[in-house]
Amino acid sequence: GKTVVFVTHSIDEAVLLGDRVVVFSPRPGRISYMADVNLERPRYAYDARAEPGYIDLREQLWEILVGKRDQADRQLDDSIPDTSERPVVS
């Protein structure tokens, strides 16, 4: 399999096209939240937007982006590797 990193500022676009959505913090950019998109494929915008899972995930991501969630709710899942101690290779 291949991996594609798609950068967007649209929650709808991220949920419709992605299998996982990663939210970065403002400067310095760090992963602040990661969520799997558990919607069947193919995903057609009209149909997907009516799915409860789509609606829930979109609302969850919106709340994170506008800062309405408590800091405790933003904790990273244990599956996200801690990269803060790794040296940067250039």
NORJOUR-V908453 format. One record per residue. N is the residue number from 0. RES is the residue in one small letter. SS is DSSP state (2 for helix, 1 for strand, 0 for the rest). OMEGA is omega in radians with two decimals (999 if undefined). NEAR is the number of other C-alpha atoms within 10 Angstrom. Layout:
n = {N N}
res = {RES RES}
ss = {SS SS}
omega = {OMEGA OMEGA}
near = {NEAR NEAR}
This chain:
n = {0 1 2 3 4 5 6 7 8 9 10 11 12 13 14 15 16 17 18 19 20 21 22 23 24 25 26 27 28 29 30 31 32 33 34 35 36 37 38 39 40 41 42 43 44 45 46 47 48 49 50 51 52 53 54 55 56 57 58 59 60 61 62 63 64 65 66 67 68 69 70 71 72 73 74 75 76 77 78 79 80 81 82 83 84 85 86 87 88 89}
res = {g k t v v f v t h s i d e a v l l g d r v v v f s p r p g r i s y m a d v n l e r p r y a y d a r a e p g y i d l r e q l w e i l v g k r d q a d r q l d d s i p d t s e r p v v s}
ss = {0 0 0 0 0 0 0 0 0 0 2 2 2 2 2 2 2 0 0 1 1 1 1 1 0 0 0 0 0 0 1 1 1 1 1 1 0 0 0 0 0 0 0 0 2 2 2 2 0 0 0 2 2 2 2 2 2 2 2 2 2 2 2 2 2 2 0 0 0 0 2 2 2 2 0 0 0 0 0 0 0 0 0 0 0 0 0 0 0 0}
omega = {3.13 3.12 3.07 3.04 -3.09 -3.11 3.13 3.04 -3.11 3.10 -3.13 3.14 3.14 -3.11 -3.12 -3.04 -2.99 2.98 3.11 3.10 3.13 3.13 3.11 3.07 3.00 -3.06 -0.17 -3.09 3.08 3.09 3.12 -3.14 3.10 3.14 3.03 3.08 -3.08 3.09 -3.13 3.04 -0.03 3.13 3.06 -3.00 -3.09 -3.12 -3.07 -3.09 3.10 -3.12 3.11 3.13 3.10 -3.11 -3.14 -3.12 3.13 3.12 3.12 3.14 3.12 3.14 3.12 -3.10 -3.13 3.01 -3.12 -3.14 3.07 3.13 -3.13 3.14 -3.11 -3.11 -3.13 3.06 -3.12 -3.11 3.14 -3.11 3.08 -3.11 -3.06 -3.11 -3.09 3.11 3.09 3.12 -3.14 999}
near = {2 3 5 6 7 10 10 9 8 9 16 18 13 18 25 19 16 17 14 13 19 17 18 14 13 9 6 7 9 13 15 16 19 18 16 12 17 13 16 9 10 10 13 11 13 8 10 19 16 10 11 11 14 19 14 11 19 17 13 14 21 14 13 19 16 8 11 11 14 10 9 7 10 13 11 15 11 7 7 10 8 10 10 8 6 7 7 7 4 3}
